[in-house]
């Protein structure tokens, strides 16, 4: 079981991702925006961060860069979960610090397996 932080502003997206991950035994913490997500990451040190890119205020690219610039948080894997699916969007997410990229709408059949690939194995 892993503890994951889901930074996502859309209620329905938060519900679906949380439901799917909890069904597989994971604990999911939720943040509605990037600043709250950064605060929660610093306090709670999740095993993995699921990050929407289109967030109010501070976008996901800025959140990823902030997480990766903090030595205490930089080892936490980030998976961008986004509807940005144009040419170059995946590369922008990876350049900002995300290790993974999942397009929305998520596929309930494969989402958990896609996310679990990025968990650090110790």
BELSULQUI-V161805 format. One line per field, one symbol per residue. ss: DSSP state (2 for helix, 1 for strand, 0 for the rest). psi: psi as a letter, one per 20 degrees, with the letter a starting at -180 (. if undefined). burial: I if it has 9 or more other C-alpha atoms within 8 Angstrom, else O. A space follows every 10 residues. Layout:
ss->???
psi->???
burial->???
//
This chain:
ss->0011111000 2222222222 2220001111 1002222222 2222000111 1000000002 2222222220 0000001111 1100000022 2222220001 1110000000 2222220000 00
psi->pqpqpoopip gggggggggg ghhjjqppqp pirggggggh ghhimrhqpp oqhnqqeorh ghggggghio hiihipqpop oqiokrpigg hgghhiiphr ppqqqqohhi gghgghhjpp p.
burial->OIIIIIIIIO OOOIOOOIOI IIOOOIIIOI IIIIOIIIOI IIOOIIIIII IIIOIOOIII IIIIIIIIOO OOIIOIIIII IIOIOOOOII OIIIOIIIII IIIIOOOOOO IIOIIOOIIO OO
//
